[in-house]
Amino acid sequence: MPALETFGTTLERPTAPTLAPRAPAARKHRVLPMPALDWNDDVARETAHLYERIKTVIPSVEWPFFAPYVAAINRLKKVRNAVILAHNYQTPEIYNCVADYVGDSLQLAREATKVDADVTVQCGVHFMAETSKILNPDKTVLIPDLKAGCSLAASITGADVRLLRERYPGVPVVAYVNTSADVKAEVDICCTSSNALQVVESLGSDTVIFLPDRHLANYVASQTKVRIIAWKGACEVHERFTADELRVYREGDPSLAIIAHPECPKDVLEEADFTGSTAHMIDWVRTHKPKRIVMVTECSMADNVQAELPEVEFVRPCNLCPHMKRITLPKILDSLVYMKEEVVIDPAIAARARRSVERMVHLKS
Ligand code: SF4
């Protein structure tokens, strides 16, 4: 029996999520006046400590454009009793200057269970905001742009999972968190790239269906004796990296460290000194403090780690996630002023999806 069997479709599907019906968050929370967005001495003083955090990655000439938004967002968070969760792929002015919690999908999912605020603004993509809502059904969860989708989440539906179950009766199904609530509702447990191996092995089965990322499935299959049945989804950002480009970097500087995310193709991972989730990659850089490094993942993360570790030189093959980049300071401000866009999930689907996410969250690390 092969260690990895791939199943599914490579059909092109839209990357934007299915839009949920608009919810009346603005009715529950009144719309606020749009704050003034002038650059002046008061704003400069109020935001000076935040600029210190990012001065190595954002030139001072650009700060007057960001600072009024940063100041206004931080004031409005208090008015709304809101917190901002930001993924590691958010741009430095969001990640470092307005976010209350930052991390990878697993860290954000865990933070979402502890959030003690009326409103959560999710600076990430739609499936992350859905995960926050699944874990906080009574709270208002906003995403600054409803069209912030994900090629992995768009590659599979709940109906696809039901077909897989018919084809492989009794085989447990693991879904990467990069899936819609509809898919999470159909599976046994979720995982992230931080805990995928642990989740697969926790099921005590000799065969597991793992979806939707074929590259992460391949990576997990290389680390375990469990037979993996994979789906043919892929991340459009990580799939663009090639082993050839990494070899060119290595030839130019043999001392260069290369660390990669497991959503990359197998031959890319074979060129890397370390493979891990975004959280594990950041820990690796903090621990090893290499002189020069390539982080083979979405390129805003290098800016965020650079802000923290200015002594490390980052070589940046810049693959940006177009969906993550839909989230901007002006849209975050609009979210807090107008209470949009609210994430709404059918309660019956949310309840079933919650079981899968909570099973993962409560798995001992
Ligand atoms: S980087 Fe890839 S997996 Fe992450 S949100 Fe973008 S398309 Fe999805």
Residues whose N, C-alpha, C, O or C-beta is under 5 A from the ligand:
A	BS01	SF4	V125 G149 C150 S151 L152 C235 E236 V237 E298 C321 H323
